[in-house]
Amino acid sequence: MLYYGRTEALRMLRNRRYLIFVVVFPVVLYLINANIYGKQVDEAGVSYSVGLMVSMAAYGALASSMMSSAVPWATERQSGWLRQLQITPLPNWAIIVTKLAAAMVLVLPSLLLVSLVAIVQQGVSLPPGRWALLLLILWLGTVPFVALGLAIGSVLSADAAQPAAMICMFALALAGGLWFPPEIFGATMRTIAGLTPTFHYAALGWSVVGGHGLPVTDLLVLAGWALGLGGVAVYLYRRATVRA
C-alpha cells in the first residue's frame, strides 16, 4: 500500500501539466496580484497580500487535488491497471484510500510554495499557531475536491477527464471567489458562491488569517460536500470496478 502510494505521488511529480497548473500558476498569479494590490487593507484590517495568499494557496490545492485524481484514475481504469490492482492483495478500500492519500500529499507543494513566496516577497507574517491551523485546514479541506476528481475519473475516458476536471476546477475557482474577491460579486453571484465548496473552503482560511478561528457554518458546509461527493465517488468507483 505504501509502495503504491509512493508510486502514485512520484508519477504526478514528473507530470509537466501538474507542475505548471498546480505549482507555478498559483505562485505567478499571487505575485502579480500581490504586487498590485498587496499593500491595501480590507475592512477587517487584513492586508490584501495575506488574503490573496489564502486565495492562491486554495486555488493551487484545488487544482492539485483534482488534477492528481481525475486524470490518473481515468487512465488506470482505461488502461486496465484497475483490473490488475483488483487481483492483488490490496482490498478495494485500500485502493481508494491510497489514491486519496497520494492526491492529498500532492496538495502540499502548492500550499507551501505560495506561503513561502508570500513570506519572502510580501513579508507576510502570522503567529506560528495560526500558520499551522491555516495549512492544516487548507490541506484537509481538499477531501471533497479529490472525491470530485475520482468521480470524474470513474465515468470519463482519460482524454475527456482532463478537460472535464479543468473546467470544473476553473468554474469552482471563479464561482467560489478564489480569483476575484467575493465582495465585488453581484447578489446573484454571491448566492452562487455561497453554494460552492470552494467559497467555504477559502472562507475558513480567510477567517484563520484574520484571527477569527474556524466558523462552524463553513466547516459544516465543507464537511457536507465531502460526504456527498465522497459517496458519489465510492458509488461510481464500484460501478467502474464491476465494469472492469
N, C-alpha and C positions, 0 to 999 in steps of 0.2 A: 504493500500500500504506500509506504514512504517512497519507495523507488519510483512507483507510478506517478506520485505527486511531484517528485523532483524532475522527472522527465517532462511532465506537462509544463512546469514553470520554465525550464530551460528552453523548450521549444518555442514558447512565446517570446522569450527574451531575444531570440535570434530573428524574430519577425520584424522587418523594417516598418511595416504599417503600424505595428504596436508601438514601436519606438517613436515614430513621427506623430501619430494622432494622440497617443496616450501620454507620452513623456515630454516631447518637445513642444507640441502645440499649446498645452495649457501654460507652460512657462513663458512662451512668446507672447501669448495674449495677456498674461499678467504683467509682463514688463511694459508692454505698450500702454495698457490702461493705467497702470500704477504710476508711470512717469507723466501721464497727462492729468489724472485726477487724484493721485495718491495723497496730496497734501490737504485735500478737502476733508471736512469732518461732517458726519451725519448728525441727525437730530439727537441721537443718544450720546454724542460726543466721541464716537469711534471713528478713527481715521479710515478713509476710503481704502488706503493701502492694506489695511487689515481685513476689511470686508471683502475686497477683491481677492485677497489671498484665500479666504474661505471659499469664495465662488469658484475660483480656478482650480483649487485643490479638489473641490466637489466634482467639478466637470471632469478633471483627469481621472478621478476614481470611478465616476460613472462610465466614461469611455473605456477604461481598463476592464472593468467588471463585465461589460457587455462584449467587447472585442475578444476577450480571453475565454469566453464561454460559448457564445453563439457559433462562431465560425469553426473552432476546433471540434466542437461537439457534432456539428453537421458533417464535417469532413470525416470524422471517425465513423459516424453512422453510415455514410455513403460508401466509404472505402471497405467496409466490412470489419474494421477494427473493433467495433462494438460487439460483433459476433465472437471475435476472438477473446475479448475480455469475459464474455459470458461463460466460456469453458475453462477459465482459470479459477483458482480457489477464491478469488475475490467475490464476496456477495454483492448483490445489486446495490445495497445501501452504501457499501464501501466505495463503489464506483462513483456514486453521486456525491458523497461526502468529499472524496478526493478531488473531484472536479471543482467543487465549491471551494475547498481549501486552496487549491492551486490558483484559482481565479482571484481569491482574496489576497494571496501573497503578492500577486502581480499588481494589486492596487497600491501597494506601499511605495514603489518608486515615484509615482506622480505626486502622492501626498507629501512625501519627504522632500522631493526636489522643489516643489512650489514653495513649501515652507522655508527651505534653506535659502532660496532666492529672495524671498520676502525679507528674511533676516539680514542678509548680506547687502542687498541692493536698496532696500527701502528702510532698513533699520527697525523692522517690526520687532517688538519686544512684549512678551507675555510672561506672567509668573509660571514657573515650572509645572505646577499643578494644572493650570489652565491649558498649557501646551499638551500635557498628557491626556487630559479629558477630550480636547479637540481632536487630536489624532486618533484616539480610541473610538470616538463616536463616528468620525468620518470613515473609519475603517470598517467597523461593524455594521454601519448603516448601508453598506453596499450589498447586503444579502438580497434584497428584492431585485436589484439590477442584475445580479448574477443569475437569479432564478428566471428573470425575463429572458436573458441570453440563452439559458438552457432550453427554455420553452421554444424559442425561435429555432434553435439548432435541432430540435426534435421533430420539427414539421417541415423544414425547408431544406433544399439542397445546399451544398457548400457555396455554390455560385450565387444563390438567392439569399442565403443567410447573411452574407456580409453587407450588401446594400440595405437589407431589412434592418439589421442591427444598427447601422449608421443612421438610417432615417429615424428610428426610434430614439437613438442617442441624441441626435441633434434636436428632435422635437421636444424631448423631455428637458434638455438643457435650456432651450429657448422658452418653453412654456413655464418651466419651473423657476425662472428668474436668475439663472446662473450666468447668462451673458449680459443681461440688462437688469438693473435694479427693479424689483417688483413695484417699487413706489411710483415709477413712471408709467406703469400699465394703466389702461383704462379699466372701468368697472368690470367689463366682461372678461378681460384678460386676467384681472386679479382673481375673479371667481374661478377661472380655469386653472390658474396657478395653484390655488388652494386645494384643488383636487389631485394634483400630481404628487407622486412620492418625492420627486426631486426638490420641490419647494420646501417640504417639511424636513427633508434631509439637510439641505443647506441652512434652513432656519435654526436647526439645532446647533450648527457650527457658528452662525452669526450670534446666537444667544450666548454661547460659551465665551466667545472672544469679548463680548460686551459685559461679561461678568455676571450674567443672569442665570447661570445654570442650565438645566435641561427642561424645557417646557413639556409638561405631561401630554398636552394635546398633540404636539409634533411627534413625540415618542409613540403614542398610541396609533396615530395615523400611519407612521412608517412601519410599525410592527404589523398593522393590519395588511398593508401592502405586501410585506414579507410573507405573511401566512398565505395570503391569497395567491400571489404569484408562485410561491413555493408549492402550493397544492396543484396549481396548473402545470408546473414543471414536472412534478412527480407523475401526474396523470399522463402527460404527453410522453414522458420517458418510458412509462410502462407500455404505452401503445407502440412506441418505436422499438422496444425490446421484443414485443410479440411479433412485429413485422419482420424484425431482423432474424 
